[in-house]
Amino acid sequence: MKRTSYITLILVTVFLLNSCKKTAVIKPTVASLNIVNATIDAPNLALNFSPTGFLYAQNQTFIPDGSNLELGVTSGVNVVNLISSVDTTHTMYHGTLNLASGNVYSLYVAGQAPNYQTVFMQDNIPIYPDSSAGVRFINLSPDSPPLHISLQGSSGDVFSALAYKNITAFEKYTATSNIVNNGGYNFNVTDASGNVLTTFNWVPMVFNKSNTLVIAGSYTNGSISVFQVNNFH
């Protein structure tokens, strides 16, 4: 009996050790998906992950114009549906996104009815020390020429000739306070002739680390604007 009990104890111990090893190597099964509404004419985008579509009235998740929604999504193949509040009877975007575990993605929606367009990308968000923060720009003004971004008080462009649907790399700036950095940084968005189309005051937050500044609106109608998306890492 003692020998049998001893063998049983060994087998149970080996089983528990193997179980612990298997648990330790489990990989995350969630990806981060940031959906950004940069459309000209859609006050709200309704979101759903159903492969068969959905009705606007049944939706509980909305993304207002000039804002974003960051989600934790099960990795793998995801079917994403978006309906614009401009036309609630048709799906404006139906796409299949293959999201890898632990990765960060962005889906930008731009344009206006009936010509909505999207930009989908995997993000590589840099990690900065507490005294710094990063900023990048994306041009989502569908009728704009290549745009230039300059920093007030400095000569030259920070980013030059940024075409529609293009995005810059992150630029590193000092962020010396967890509230503000001397009132922040004022960026001018201009055309090739130097005409200032809009100005945006970016206040880097120490623990926000990185932000994407989205250029939206219509160049032709003089409604260019900028809004901020937080890229938390």
Biotite code that builds the C-alpha atoms (Angstrom):
import biotite.structure as struc

atoms = struc.array([
    struc.Atom([0.000, 0.000, 0.000], chain_id="A", res_id=1, res_name="MET", atom_name="CA", element="C"),
    struc.Atom([2.798, 2.376, 0.878], chain_id="A", res_id=2, res_name="LYS", atom_name="CA", element="C"),
    struc.Atom([4.516, 1.708, -2.449], chain_id="A", res_id=3, res_name="ARG", atom_name="CA", element="C"),
    struc.Atom([1.232, 2.253, -4.348], chain_id="A", res_id=4, res_name="THR", atom_name="CA", element="C"),
    struc.Atom([0.565, 5.523, -2.500], chain_id="A", res_id=5, res_name="SER", atom_name="CA", element="C"),
    struc.Atom([4.103, 6.688, -3.212], chain_id="A", res_id=6, res_name="TYR", atom_name="CA", element="C"),
    struc.Atom([3.742, 5.993, -6.957], chain_id="A", res_id=7, res_name="ILE", atom_name="CA", element="C"),
    struc.Atom([0.366, 7.741, -6.987], chain_id="A", res_id=8, res_name="THR", atom_name="CA", element="C"),
    struc.Atom([1.900, 10.811, -5.329], chain_id="A", res_id=9, res_name="LEU", atom_name="CA", element="C"),
    struc.Atom([4.650, 10.956, -7.962], chain_id="A", res_id=10, res_name="ILE", atom_name="CA", element="C"),
    struc.Atom([2.149, 10.719, -10.806], chain_id="A", res_id=11, res_name="LEU", atom_name="CA", element="C"),
    struc.Atom([-0.016, 13.488, -9.331], chain_id="A", res_id=12, res_name="VAL", atom_name="CA", element="C"),
    struc.Atom([3.048, 15.727, -8.846], chain_id="A", res_id=13, res_name="THR", atom_name="CA", element="C"),
    struc.Atom([4.206, 15.190, -12.443], chain_id="A", res_id=14, res_name="VAL", atom_name="CA", element="C"),
    struc.Atom([0.687, 15.979, -13.714], chain_id="A", res_id=15, res_name="PHE", atom_name="CA", element="C"),
    struc.Atom([0.527, 19.213, -11.709], chain_id="A", res_id=16, res_name="LEU", atom_name="CA", element="C"),
    struc.Atom([3.974, 20.317, -12.884], chain_id="A", res_id=17, res_name="LEU", atom_name="CA", element="C"),
    struc.Atom([3.046, 19.689, -16.525], chain_id="A", res_id=18, res_name="ASN", atom_name="CA", element="C"),
    struc.Atom([-0.200, 21.610, -16.037], chain_id="A", res_id=19, res_name="SER", atom_name="CA", element="C"),
    struc.Atom([1.707, 24.586, -14.636], chain_id="A", res_id=20, res_name="CYS", atom_name="CA", element="C"),
    struc.Atom([4.131, 24.533, -17.565], chain_id="A", res_id=21, res_name="LYS", atom_name="CA", element="C"),
    struc.Atom([1.261, 24.547, -20.064], chain_id="A", res_id=22, res_name="LYS", atom_name="CA", element="C"),
    struc.Atom([-0.419, 27.438, -18.271], chain_id="A", res_id=23, res_name="THR", atom_name="CA", element="C"),
    struc.Atom([2.797, 29.478, -18.262], chain_id="A", res_id=24, res_name="ALA", atom_name="CA", element="C"),
    struc.Atom([3.171, 29.421, -22.054], chain_id="A", res_id=25, res_name="VAL", atom_name="CA", element="C"),
    struc.Atom([-0.407, 30.420, -22.931], chain_id="A", res_id=26, res_name="ILE", atom_name="CA", element="C"),
    struc.Atom([-0.234, 33.369, -25.340], chain_id="A", res_id=27, res_name="LYS", atom_name="CA", element="C"),
    struc.Atom([-2.626, 36.338, -25.357], chain_id="A", res_id=28, res_name="PRO", atom_name="CA", element="C"),
    struc.Atom([-5.641, 35.939, -27.608], chain_id="A", res_id=29, res_name="THR", atom_name="CA", element="C"),
    struc.Atom([-6.603, 39.588, -27.860], chain_id="A", res_id=30, res_name="VAL", atom_name="CA", element="C"),
    struc.Atom([-5.564, 42.327, -30.296], chain_id="A", res_id=31, res_name="ALA", atom_name="CA", element="C"),
    struc.Atom([-6.135, 46.073, -29.983], chain_id="A", res_id=32, res_name="SER", atom_name="CA", element="C"),
    struc.Atom([-8.263, 47.722, -32.683], chain_id="A", res_id=33, res_name="LEU", atom_name="CA", element="C"),
    struc.Atom([-8.655, 51.506, -32.808], chain_id="A", res_id=34, res_name="ASN", atom_name="CA", element="C"),
    struc.Atom([-11.504, 52.651, -35.105], chain_id="A", res_id=35, res_name="ILE", atom_name="CA", element="C"),
    struc.Atom([-11.411, 56.342, -36.069], chain_id="A", res_id=36, res_name="VAL", atom_name="CA", element="C"),
    struc.Atom([-14.292, 58.328, -37.588], chain_id="A", res_id=37, res_name="ASN", atom_name="CA", element="C"),
    struc.Atom([-12.731, 61.039, -39.772], chain_id="A", res_id=38, res_name="ALA", atom_name="CA", element="C"),
    struc.Atom([-15.623, 61.310, -42.227], chain_id="A", res_id=39, res_name="THR", atom_name="CA", element="C"),
    struc.Atom([-16.904, 64.662, -43.427], chain_id="A", res_id=40, res_name="ILE", atom_name="CA", element="C"),
    struc.Atom([-20.620, 63.971, -43.119], chain_id="A", res_id=41, res_name="ASP", atom_name="CA", element="C"),
    struc.Atom([-21.281, 61.027, -40.765], chain_id="A", res_id=42, res_name="ALA", atom_name="CA", element="C"),
    struc.Atom([-22.176, 62.271, -37.248], chain_id="A", res_id=43, res_name="PRO", atom_name="CA", element="C"),
    struc.Atom([-22.096, 58.674, -36.028], chain_id="A", res_id=44, res_name="ASN", atom_name="CA", element="C"),
    struc.Atom([-20.792, 55.325, -37.187], chain_id="A", res_id=45, res_name="LEU", atom_name="CA", element="C"),
    struc.Atom([-22.539, 52.222, -35.874], chain_id="A", res_id=46, res_name="ALA", atom_name="CA", element="C"),
    struc.Atom([-20.224, 49.261, -35.263], chain_id="A", res_id=47, res_name="LEU", atom_name="CA", element="C"),
    struc.Atom([-20.874, 45.539, -35.325], chain_id="A", res_id=48, res_name="ASN", atom_name="CA", element="C"),
    struc.Atom([-18.775, 42.381, -35.698], chain_id="A", res_id=49, res_name="PHE", atom_name="CA", element="C"),
    struc.Atom([-21.527, 40.121, -37.044], chain_id="A", res_id=50, res_name="SER", atom_name="CA", element="C"),
    struc.Atom([-20.669, 38.183, -40.237], chain_id="A", res_id=51, res_name="PRO", atom_name="CA", element="C"),
    struc.Atom([-24.286, 38.555, -41.368], chain_id="A", res_id=52, res_name="THR", atom_name="CA", element="C"),
    struc.Atom([-24.567, 42.322, -40.901], chain_id="A", res_id=53, res_name="GLY", atom_name="CA", element="C"),
    struc.Atom([-26.965, 44.190, -38.620], chain_id="A", res_id=54, res_name="PHE", atom_name="CA", element="C"),
    struc.Atom([-29.605, 46.899, -38.401], chain_id="A", res_id=55, res_name="LEU", atom_name="CA", element="C"),
    struc.Atom([-28.590, 50.424, -37.363], chain_id="A", res_id=56, res_name="TYR", atom_name="CA", element="C"),
    struc.Atom([-31.444, 50.591, -34.822], chain_id="A", res_id=57, res_name="ALA", atom_name="CA", element="C"),
    struc.Atom([-30.127, 47.464, -33.083], chain_id="A", res_id=58, res_name="GLN", atom_name="CA", element="C"),
    struc.Atom([-26.652, 48.857, -32.541], chain_id="A", res_id=59, res_name="ASN", atom_name="CA", element="C"),
    struc.Atom([-25.369, 49.860, -29.111], chain_id="A", res_id=60, res_name="GLN", atom_name="CA", element="C"),
    struc.Atom([-21.894, 51.131, -30.051], chain_id="A", res_id=61, res_name="THR", atom_name="CA", element="C"),
    struc.Atom([-21.448, 54.459, -31.847], chain_id="A", res_id=62, res_name="PHE", atom_name="CA", element="C"),
    struc.Atom([-18.324, 56.336, -32.939], chain_id="A", res_id=63, res_name="ILE", atom_name="CA", element="C"),
    struc.Atom([-19.035, 60.070, -33.293], chain_id="A", res_id=64, res_name="PRO", atom_name="CA", element="C"),
    struc.Atom([-17.375, 62.126, -36.029], chain_id="A", res_id=65, res_name="ASP", atom_name="CA", element="C"),
    struc.Atom([-13.951, 63.384, -34.983], chain_id="A", res_id=66, res_name="GLY", atom_name="CA", element="C"),
    struc.Atom([-13.431, 60.651, -32.407], chain_id="A", res_id=67, res_name="SER", atom_name="CA", element="C"),
    struc.Atom([-12.180, 57.111, -31.998], chain_id="A", res_id=68, res_name="ASN", atom_name="CA", element="C"),
    struc.Atom([-13.047, 53.899, -30.201], chain_id="A", res_id=69, res_name="LEU", atom_name="CA", element="C"),
    struc.Atom([-10.294, 51.595, -28.955], chain_id="A", res_id=70, res_name="GLU", atom_name="CA", element="C"),
    struc.Atom([-11.335, 47.970, -28.515], chain_id="A", res_id=71, res_name="LEU", atom_name="CA", element="C"),
    struc.Atom([-9.860, 44.709, -27.338], chain_id="A", res_id=72, res_name="GLY", atom_name="CA", element="C"),
    struc.Atom([-10.823, 42.211, -30.034], chain_id="A", res_id=73, res_name="VAL", atom_name="CA", element="C"),
    struc.Atom([-10.378, 38.441, -30.148], chain_id="A", res_id=74, res_name="THR", atom_name="CA", element="C"),
    struc.Atom([-7.426, 37.668, -32.389], chain_id="A", res_id=75, res_name="SER", atom_name="CA", element="C"),
    struc.Atom([-7.884, 35.938, -35.716], chain_id="A", res_id=76, res_name="GLY", atom_name="CA", element="C"),
    struc.Atom([-10.283, 36.755, -38.526], chain_id="A", res_id=77, res_name="VAL", atom_name="CA", element="C"),
    struc.Atom([-12.859, 39.403, -37.577], chain_id="A", res_id=78, res_name="ASN", atom_name="CA", element="C"),
    struc.Atom([-15.711, 40.650, -39.765], chain_id="A", res_id=79, res_name="VAL", atom_name="CA", element="C"),
    struc.Atom([-16.262, 44.380, -39.177], chain_id="A", res_id=80, res_name="VAL", atom_name="CA", element="C"),
    struc.Atom([-19.405, 46.228, -40.260], chain_id="A", res_id=81, res_name="ASN", atom_name="CA", element="C"),
    struc.Atom([-19.965, 49.979, -40.115], chain_id="A", res_id=82, res_name="LEU", atom_name="CA", element="C"),
    struc.Atom([-23.176, 51.880, -40.896], chain_id="A", res_id=83, res_name="ILE", atom_name="CA", element="C"),
    struc.Atom([-23.248, 55.656, -41.312], chain_id="A", res_id=84, res_name="SER", atom_name="CA", element="C"),
    struc.Atom([-25.989, 57.683, -39.629], chain_id="A", res_id=85, res_name="SER", atom_name="CA", element="C"),
    struc.Atom([-26.361, 59.457, -42.993], chain_id="A", res_id=86, res_name="VAL", atom_name="CA", element="C"),
    struc.Atom([-27.790, 56.282, -44.540], chain_id="A", res_id=87, res_name="ASP", atom_name="CA", element="C"),
    struc.Atom([-28.925, 53.716, -41.988], chain_id="A", res_id=88, res_name="THR", atom_name="CA", element="C"),
    struc.Atom([-30.278, 51.293, -44.585], chain_id="A", res_id=89, res_name="THR", atom_name="CA", element="C"),
    struc.Atom([-26.942, 50.247, -46.083], chain_id="A", res_id=90, res_name="HIS", atom_name="CA", element="C"),
    struc.Atom([-23.643, 48.984, -44.699], chain_id="A", res_id=91, res_name="THR", atom_name="CA", element="C"),
    struc.Atom([-20.997, 51.577, -45.568], chain_id="A", res_id=92, res_name="MET", atom_name="CA", element="C"),
    struc.Atom([-18.066, 49.288, -44.714], chain_id="A", res_id=93, res_name="TYR", atom_name="CA", element="C"),
    struc.Atom([-17.883, 45.508, -44.606], chain_id="A", res_id=94, res_name="HIS", atom_name="CA", element="C"),
    struc.Atom([-14.395, 44.128, -44.176], chain_id="A", res_id=95, res_name="GLY", atom_name="CA", element="C"),
    struc.Atom([-12.513, 41.091, -42.903], chain_id="A", res_id=96, res_name="THR", atom_name="CA", element="C"),
    struc.Atom([-9.556, 41.923, -40.661], chain_id="A", res_id=97, res_name="LEU", atom_name="CA", element="C"),
    struc.Atom([-6.972, 39.331, -39.651], chain_id="A", res_id=98, res_name="ASN", atom_name="CA", element="C"),
    struc.Atom([-5.677, 40.455, -36.257], chain_id="A", res_id=99, res_name="LEU", atom_name="CA", element="C"),
    struc.Atom([-2.699, 38.809, -34.585], chain_id="A", res_id=100, res_name="ALA", atom_name="CA", element="C"),
    struc.Atom([-2.527, 38.289, -30.821], chain_id="A", res_id=101, res_name="SER", atom_name="CA", element="C"),
    struc.Atom([-0.965, 41.161, -28.910], chain_id="A", res_id=102, res_name="GLY", atom_name="CA", element="C"),
    struc.Atom([-0.711, 43.481, -31.927], chain_id="A", res_id=103, res_name="ASN", atom_name="CA", element="C"),
    struc.Atom([-2.163, 46.985, -32.252], chain_id="A", res_id=104, res_name="VAL", atom_name="CA", element="C"),
    struc.Atom([-4.192, 48.047, -35.314], chain_id="A", res_id=105, res_name="TYR", atom_name="CA", element="C"),
    struc.Atom([-5.986, 51.164, -36.551], chain_id="A", res_id=106, res_name="SER", atom_name="CA", element="C"),
    struc.Atom([-8.923, 51.443, -38.942], chain_id="A", res_id=107, res_name="LEU", atom_name="CA", element="C"),
    struc.Atom([-9.490, 55.010, -40.177], chain_id="A", res_id=108, res_name="TYR", atom_name="CA", element="C"),
    struc.Atom([-12.737, 55.878, -41.971], chain_id="A", res_id=109, res_name="VAL", atom_name="CA", element="C"),
    struc.Atom([-12.675, 58.981, -44.204], chain_id="A", res_id=110, res_name="ALA", atom_name="CA", element="C"),
    struc.Atom([-14.487, 60.661, -47.082], chain_id="A", res_id=111, res_name="GLY", atom_name="CA", element="C"),
    struc.Atom([-18.192, 61.363, -47.452], chain_id="A", res_id=112, res_name="GLN", atom_name="CA", element="C"),
    struc.Atom([-21.250, 59.658, -48.917], chain_id="A", res_id=113, res_name="ALA", atom_name="CA", element="C"),
    struc.Atom([-21.256, 57.873, -51.244], chain_id="A", res_id=114, res_name="PRO", atom_name="CA", element="C"),
    struc.Atom([-17.454, 57.638, -51.412], chain_id="A", res_id=115, res_name="ASN", atom_name="CA", element="C"),
    struc.Atom([-16.266, 56.533, -47.992], chain_id="A", res_id=116, res_name="TYR", atom_name="CA", element="C"),
    struc.Atom([-12.751, 55.139, -47.831], chain_id="A", res_id=117, res_name="GLN", atom_name="CA", element="C"),
    struc.Atom([-10.711, 53.380, -45.170], chain_id="A", res_id=118, res_name="THR", atom_name="CA", element="C"),
    struc.Atom([-7.085, 53.070, -44.097], chain_id="A", res_id=119, res_name="VAL", atom_name="CA", element="C"),
    struc.Atom([-6.191, 49.920, -42.163], chain_id="A", res_id=120, res_name="PHE", atom_name="CA", element="C"),
    struc.Atom([-2.766, 49.415, -40.635], chain_id="A", res_id=121, res_name="MET", atom_name="CA", element="C"),
    struc.Atom([-0.831, 47.597, -37.979], chain_id="A", res_id=122, res_name="GLN", atom_name="CA", element="C"),
    struc.Atom([0.642, 50.149, -35.598], chain_id="A", res_id=123, res_name="ASP", atom_name="CA", element="C"),
    struc.Atom([4.091, 50.168, -34.074], chain_id="A", res_id=124, res_name="ASN", atom_name="CA", element="C"),
    struc.Atom([3.653, 52.569, -31.163], chain_id="A", res_id=125, res_name="ILE", atom_name="CA", element="C"),
    struc.Atom([7.033, 53.689, -29.760], chain_id="A", res_id=126, res_name="PRO", atom_name="CA", element="C"),
    struc.Atom([7.662, 53.607, -26.030], chain_id="A", res_id=127, res_name="ILE", atom_name="CA", element="C"),
    struc.Atom([9.028, 56.887, -24.660], chain_id="A", res_id=128, res_name="TYR", atom_name="CA", element="C"),
    struc.Atom([10.432, 57.770, -21.239], chain_id="A", res_id=129, res_name="PRO", atom_name="CA", element="C"),
    struc.Atom([8.173, 59.719, -18.889], chain_id="A", res_id=130, res_name="ASP", atom_name="CA", element="C"),
    struc.Atom([9.681, 63.039, -19.956], chain_id="A", res_id=131, res_name="SER", atom_name="CA", element="C"),
    struc.Atom([8.789, 62.572, -23.637], chain_id="A", res_id=132, res_name="SER", atom_name="CA", element="C"),
    struc.Atom([5.816, 61.954, -25.899], chain_id="A", res_id=133, res_name="ALA", atom_name="CA", element="C"),
    struc.Atom([5.349, 61.205, -29.592], chain_id="A", res_id=134, res_name="GLY", atom_name="CA", element="C"),
    struc.Atom([3.055, 62.681, -32.214], chain_id="A", res_id=135, res_name="VAL", atom_name="CA", element="C"),
    struc.Atom([2.278, 61.803, -35.833], chain_id="A", res_id=136, res_name="ARG", atom_name="CA", element="C"),
    struc.Atom([-0.131, 63.152, -38.466], chain_id="A", res_id=137, res_name="PHE", atom_name="CA", element="C"),
    struc.Atom([-2.432, 61.429, -40.949], chain_id="A", res_id=138, res_name="ILE", atom_name="CA", element="C"),
    struc.Atom([-4.086, 63.290, -43.831], chain_id="A", res_id=139, res_name="ASN", atom_name="CA", element="C"),
    struc.Atom([-7.717, 62.202, -44.179], chain_id="A", res_id=140, res_name="LEU", atom_name="CA", element="C"),
    struc.Atom([-9.021, 65.236, -46.061], chain_id="A", res_id=141, res_name="SER", atom_name="CA", element="C"),
    struc.Atom([-10.163, 63.585, -49.312], chain_id="A", res_id=142, res_name="PRO", atom_name="CA", element="C"),
    struc.Atom([-9.980, 66.661, -51.559], chain_id="A", res_id=143, res_name="ASP", atom_name="CA", element="C"),
    struc.Atom([-6.810, 68.211, -50.167], chain_id="A", res_id=144, res_name="SER", atom_name="CA", element="C"),
    struc.Atom([-3.489, 68.636, -51.932], chain_id="A", res_id=145, res_name="PRO", atom_name="CA", element="C"),
    struc.Atom([-0.379, 67.357, -50.131], chain_id="A", res_id=146, res_name="PRO", atom_name="CA", element="C"),
    struc.Atom([-0.278, 69.199, -46.819], chain_id="A", res_id=147, res_name="LEU", atom_name="CA", element="C"),
    struc.Atom([2.557, 70.624, -44.758], chain_id="A", res_id=148, res_name="HIS", atom_name="CA", element="C"),
    struc.Atom([2.827, 70.700, -40.968], chain_id="A", res_id=149, res_name="ILE", atom_name="CA", element="C"),
    struc.Atom([4.999, 73.255, -39.205], chain_id="A", res_id=150, res_name="SER", atom_name="CA", element="C"),
    struc.Atom([5.590, 74.156, -35.583], chain_id="A", res_id=151, res_name="LEU", atom_name="CA", element="C"),
    struc.Atom([4.844, 77.742, -34.634], chain_id="A", res_id=152, res_name="GLN", atom_name="CA", element="C"),
    struc.Atom([8.014, 79.533, -33.580], chain_id="A", res_id=153, res_name="GLY", atom_name="CA", element="C"),
    struc.Atom([10.259, 77.223, -35.619], chain_id="A", res_id=154, res_name="SER", atom_name="CA", element="C"),
    struc.Atom([11.489, 77.423, -39.208], chain_id="A", res_id=155, res_name="SER", atom_name="CA", element="C"),
    struc.Atom([10.776, 74.756, -41.809], chain_id="A", res_id=156, res_name="GLY", atom_name="CA", element="C"),
    struc.Atom([8.273, 71.931, -41.860], chain_id="A", res_id=157, res_name="ASP", atom_name="CA", element="C"),
    struc.Atom([8.016, 69.172, -39.314], chain_id="A", res_id=158, res_name="VAL", atom_name="CA", element="C"),
    struc.Atom([6.296, 67.071, -41.988], chain_id="A", res_id=159, res_name="PHE", atom_name="CA", element="C"),
    struc.Atom([6.164, 67.958, -45.694], chain_id="A", res_id=160, res_name="SER", atom_name="CA", element="C"),
    struc.Atom([3.868, 67.058, -48.612], chain_id="A", res_id=161, res_name="ALA", atom_name="CA", element="C"),
    struc.Atom([1.599, 64.704, -46.668], chain_id="A", res_id=162, res_name="LEU", atom_name="CA", element="C"),
    struc.Atom([-0.772, 63.258, -49.265], chain_id="A", res_id=163, res_name="ALA", atom_name="CA", element="C"),
    struc.Atom([-4.305, 61.978, -48.675], chain_id="A", res_id=164, res_name="TYR", atom_name="CA", element="C"),
    struc.Atom([-4.427, 58.690, -46.716], chain_id="A", res_id=165, res_name="LYS", atom_name="CA", element="C"),
    struc.Atom([-0.722, 58.958, -45.857], chain_id="A", res_id=166, res_name="ASN", atom_name="CA", element="C"),
    struc.Atom([0.612, 58.902, -42.312], chain_id="A", res_id=167, res_name="ILE", atom_name="CA", element="C"),
    struc.Atom([3.892, 60.161, -40.874], chain_id="A", res_id=168, res_name="THR", atom_name="CA", element="C"),
    struc.Atom([6.269, 58.506, -38.450], chain_id="A", res_id=169, res_name="ALA", atom_name="CA", element="C"),
    struc.Atom([6.132, 59.563, -34.812], chain_id="A", res_id=170, res_name="PHE", atom_name="CA", element="C"),
    struc.Atom([8.104, 62.656, -33.857], chain_id="A", res_id=171, res_name="GLU", atom_name="CA", element="C"),
    struc.Atom([9.437, 62.861, -30.293], chain_id="A", res_id=172, res_name="LYS", atom_name="CA", element="C"),
    struc.Atom([8.815, 65.939, -28.116], chain_id="A", res_id=173, res_name="TYR", atom_name="CA", element="C"),
    struc.Atom([9.564, 66.909, -24.535], chain_id="A", res_id=174, res_name="THR", atom_name="CA", element="C"),
    struc.Atom([6.748, 66.467, -22.037], chain_id="A", res_id=175, res_name="ALA", atom_name="CA", element="C"),
    struc.Atom([8.008, 67.737, -18.701], chain_id="A", res_id=176, res_name="THR", atom_name="CA", element="C"),
    struc.Atom([4.752, 67.688, -16.729], chain_id="A", res_id=177, res_name="SER", atom_name="CA", element="C"),
    struc.Atom([2.025, 65.103, -16.197], chain_id="A", res_id=178, res_name="ASN", atom_name="CA", element="C"),
    struc.Atom([-0.529, 67.840, -16.950], chain_id="A", res_id=179, res_name="ILE", atom_name="CA", element="C"),
    struc.Atom([0.835, 70.235, -19.573], chain_id="A", res_id=180, res_name="VAL", atom_name="CA", element="C"),
    struc.Atom([4.082, 71.212, -21.214], chain_id="A", res_id=181, res_name="ASN", atom_name="CA", element="C"),
    struc.Atom([4.154, 75.021, -21.111], chain_id="A", res_id=182, res_name="ASN", atom_name="CA", element="C"),
    struc.Atom([0.810, 75.201, -22.920], chain_id="A", res_id=183, res_name="GLY", atom_name="CA", element="C"),
    struc.Atom([1.734, 72.544, -25.448], chain_id="A", res_id=184, res_name="GLY", atom_name="CA", element="C"),
    struc.Atom([2.888, 72.824, -29.059], chain_id="A", res_id=185, res_name="TYR", atom_name="CA", element="C"),
    struc.Atom([1.039, 74.767, -31.747], chain_id="A", res_id=186, res_name="ASN", atom_name="CA", element="C"),
    struc.Atom([1.111, 73.151, -35.184], chain_id="A", res_id=187, res_name="PHE", atom_name="CA", element="C"),
    struc.Atom([0.082, 74.880, -38.421], chain_id="A", res_id=188, res_name="ASN", atom_name="CA", element="C"),
    struc.Atom([-1.361, 72.861, -41.283], chain_id="A", res_id=189, res_name="VAL", atom_name="CA", element="C"),
    struc.Atom([-0.681, 74.629, -44.582], chain_id="A", res_id=190, res_name="THR", atom_name="CA", element="C"),
    struc.Atom([-0.856, 74.049, -48.314], chain_id="A", res_id=191, res_name="ASP", atom_name="CA", element="C"),
    struc.Atom([2.132, 74.294, -50.642], chain_id="A", res_id=192, res_name="ALA", atom_name="CA", element="C"),
    struc.Atom([1.683, 78.084, -50.893], chain_id="A", res_id=193, res_name="SER", atom_name="CA", element="C"),
    struc.Atom([1.983, 78.482, -47.135], chain_id="A", res_id=194, res_name="GLY", atom_name="CA", element="C"),
    struc.Atom([-1.673, 79.301, -46.527], chain_id="A", res_id=195, res_name="ASN", atom_name="CA", element="C"),
    struc.Atom([-2.602, 78.278, -42.976], chain_id="A", res_id=196, res_name="VAL", atom_name="CA", element="C"),
    struc.Atom([-5.611, 75.955, -43.202], chain_id="A", res_id=197, res_name="LEU", atom_name="CA", element="C"),
    struc.Atom([-5.928, 75.223, -39.495], chain_id="A", res_id=198, res_name="THR", atom_name="CA", element="C"),
    struc.Atom([-3.942, 75.303, -36.264], chain_id="A", res_id=199, res_name="THR", atom_name="CA", element="C"),
    struc.Atom([-3.897, 72.668, -33.553], chain_id="A", res_id=200, res_name="PHE", atom_name="CA", element="C"),
    struc.Atom([-2.595, 72.955, -29.993], chain_id="A", res_id=201, res_name="ASN", atom_name="CA", element="C"),
    struc.Atom([-1.133, 69.619, -28.951], chain_id="A", res_id=202, res_name="TRP", atom_name="CA", element="C"),
    struc.Atom([-0.584, 69.164, -25.230], chain_id="A", res_id=203, res_name="VAL", atom_name="CA", element="C"),
    struc.Atom([1.571, 66.072, -24.632], chain_id="A", res_id=204, res_name="PRO", atom_name="CA", element="C"),
    struc.Atom([0.586, 64.084, -21.578], chain_id="A", res_id=205, res_name="MET", atom_name="CA", element="C"),
    struc.Atom([3.458, 62.251, -19.933], chain_id="A", res_id=206, res_name="VAL", atom_name="CA", element="C"),
    struc.Atom([1.611, 58.989, -19.429], chain_id="A", res_id=207, res_name="PHE", atom_name="CA", element="C"),
    struc.Atom([-0.306, 59.084, -22.738], chain_id="A", res_id=208, res_name="ASN", atom_name="CA", element="C"),
    struc.Atom([3.006, 58.637, -24.531], chain_id="A", res_id=209, res_name="LYS", atom_name="CA", element="C"),
    struc.Atom([1.852, 58.963, -28.148], chain_id="A", res_id=210, res_name="SER", atom_name="CA", element="C"),
    struc.Atom([-0.906, 60.647, -30.136], chain_id="A", res_id=211, res_name="ASN", atom_name="CA", element="C"),
    struc.Atom([-2.077, 60.642, -33.735], chain_id="A", res_id=212, res_name="THR", atom_name="CA", element="C"),
    struc.Atom([-3.340, 63.997, -35.023], chain_id="A", res_id=213, res_name="LEU", atom_name="CA", element="C"),
    struc.Atom([-5.951, 63.412, -37.711], chain_id="A", res_id=214, res_name="VAL", atom_name="CA", element="C"),
    struc.Atom([-6.406, 66.036, -40.437], chain_id="A", res_id=215, res_name="ILE", atom_name="CA", element="C"),
    struc.Atom([-10.025, 65.873, -41.586], chain_id="A", res_id=216, res_name="ALA", atom_name="CA", element="C"),
    struc.Atom([-12.644, 67.974, -43.340], chain_id="A", res_id=217, res_name="GLY", atom_name="CA", element="C"),
    struc.Atom([-12.872, 69.466, -46.826], chain_id="A", res_id=218, res_name="SER", atom_name="CA", element="C"),
    struc.Atom([-10.100, 71.561, -48.365], chain_id="A", res_id=219, res_name="TYR", atom_name="CA", element="C"),
    struc.Atom([-12.433, 72.875, -51.074], chain_id="A", res_id=220, res_name="THR", atom_name="CA", element="C"),
    struc.Atom([-15.049, 74.015, -48.573], chain_id="A", res_id=221, res_name="ASN", atom_name="CA", element="C"),
    struc.Atom([-12.501, 75.481, -46.166], chain_id="A", res_id=222, res_name="GLY", atom_name="CA", element="C"),
    struc.Atom([-13.425, 73.108, -43.337], chain_id="A", res_id=223, res_name="SER", atom_name="CA", element="C"),
    struc.Atom([-10.032, 71.534, -42.623], chain_id="A", res_id=224, res_name="ILE", atom_name="CA", element="C"),
    struc.Atom([-9.674, 70.613, -38.944], chain_id="A", res_id=225, res_name="SER", atom_name="CA", element="C"),
    struc.Atom([-7.542, 68.416, -36.689], chain_id="A", res_id=226, res_name="VAL", atom_name="CA", element="C"),
    struc.Atom([-8.537, 66.076, -33.873], chain_id="A", res_id=227, res_name="PHE", atom_name="CA", element="C"),
    struc.Atom([-6.471, 63.926, -31.557], chain_id="A", res_id=228, res_name="GLN", atom_name="CA", element="C"),
    struc.Atom([-6.384, 60.158, -31.141], chain_id="A", res_id=229, res_name="VAL", atom_name="CA", element="C"),
    struc.Atom([-4.638, 58.668, -28.112], chain_id="A", res_id=230, res_name="ASN", atom_name="CA", element="C"),
    struc.Atom([-2.349, 55.758, -28.887], chain_id="A", res_id=231, res_name="ASN", atom_name="CA", element="C"),
    struc.Atom([-1.923, 54.020, -25.550], chain_id="A", res_id=232, res_name="PHE", atom_name="CA", element="C"),
    struc.Atom([0.699, 51.295, -25.506], chain_id="A", res_id=233, res_name="HIS", atom_name="CA", element="C"),
])
